[in-house]
Amino acid sequence: MNSFKIYVHPAFWVVAVVMVLQHKYVEFLAALLAVLLHETAHAKAAYERGYVLDRITLMPYGAVLKGGENIASSDQIFIAAAGPLSNGILCLTLYALWWRFPALYAYTETLFDMSLMIGLYNLLPLYPLDGGRILLALAKKPLRALKALRIAGIAAAFIMLAAFILSAFYEINYSIGIMAVLIYLGAVGGTEKEEYRHLYERISETKLKNHPMELKTVTVHWGLKLISCFKRIRSDCITEFIVVNDDFVPVRRLTEKELTRLMAANQQRTAIKEALGF
C-alpha cells in the first residue's frame, strides 16, 4: 500500500491542549493511537478495492482521508465499516489479553476505552462519520438520504452544544463543544460536496441514451468557480469545457466526469485554476 501524508486539523490541537491542561496525557495518546488505527484500516480497505487514500487529516476523535474521493457505493460500505471494525477488533484483542494476562489491564484499559468510544462515535448516522457514509451508500435515493443526514447532523450538533453549555455548571467538557462544531460543519459543508456528486450521477443516469444528444463545448476562464461550471451540465447534452488563461489561450479541456472529480476534491467555490494546480 502506498504511504500517506499526515496533516493535523487546528481543532485537533485545541483538543490536545485541553487534554494536556487537564493532565489527561494517557487519554490523549490512547485516542491518537486509536484514531491512527481507525484511519489506517480505512486506507487499507480502500487499497484492497483499488483506491488510493493517501492523506490523513487528524481531527478530534477521528480523521479525514483524502484521495480517490469518487468511491462506488458498494465499495463505500466496505471502506467505511473498516474503521470502526478495526477499533472493535482492538477492543476484543485487549479483552482476550486481559483474560490471559490480567496484569495488562492496568496498562491498556484507557486504550480499550478510547478505541471503543471512537469506534462507536464514528458509527453514528451522521455525515461525514462512517455511519452516515454507510447509510448513504445503502440508500436507494441518495439525495433524499443526504438531506436527512444533514438535518440529523445539525440537530445532533445543537444537542451536543446544549450538553456543552450544561456541563459548564458541573464539570465543563470542552470536547463535546468542539465535536458539536465539527459535526455542524460536516453536516452543512461536507454534504454540499457530496450532493453535487450525486446530482451528477443522477444526470448521467438520465442522459437521453435513446435520443441524439448535442456535444456542447463551453469556454470558461480559469478564474471561474467550479460550481459555476457544474451548473452548465445538463441531461440532454454532453458538455465539454475548454479552460482558457488570462490571455484567453486554451490550457486544458475538461469532461463532465473530470469536472465532477475536481468538485469532489475541492471546495465548490474553488477557482478552476487553483483546482487544476496552475
HELIX and SHEET records of a PDB file:
HELIX    1   1 PRO A   10  LEU A   21  1                                  12    
HELIX    2   2 TYR A   25  GLU A   48  1                                  24    
HELIX    3   3 SER A   73  ARG A  100  1                                  28    
HELIX    4   4 PRO A  102  LEU A  104  5                                   3    
HELIX    5   5 TYR A  105  ASN A  122  1                                  18    
HELIX    6   6 ASP A  130  LEU A  138  1                                   9    
HELIX    7   7 PRO A  142  SER A  167  1                                  26    
HELIX    8   8 TYR A  174  LEU A  185  1                                  12    
HELIX    9   9 GLY A  186  GLY A  190  3                                   5    
HELIX   10  10 THR A  191  GLU A  205  1                                  15    
HELIX   11  11 LEU A  226  PHE A  230  1                                   5    
HELIX   12  12 GLU A  256  ALA A  265  1                                  10    
HELIX   13  13 ILE A  272  LEU A  276  1                                   5    
SHEET    1   A 3 LYS A   5  VAL A   8  0                                        
SHEET    2   A 3 ARG A  55  MET A  59  1                                        
SHEET    3   A 3 GLY A  62  LYS A  66 -1                                        
SHEET    1   B 3 GLU A 214  HIS A 221  0                                        
SHEET    2   B 3 CYS A 237  VAL A 244  1                                        
SHEET    3   B 3 PRO A 250  LEU A 254 -1                                        
END                                                                             
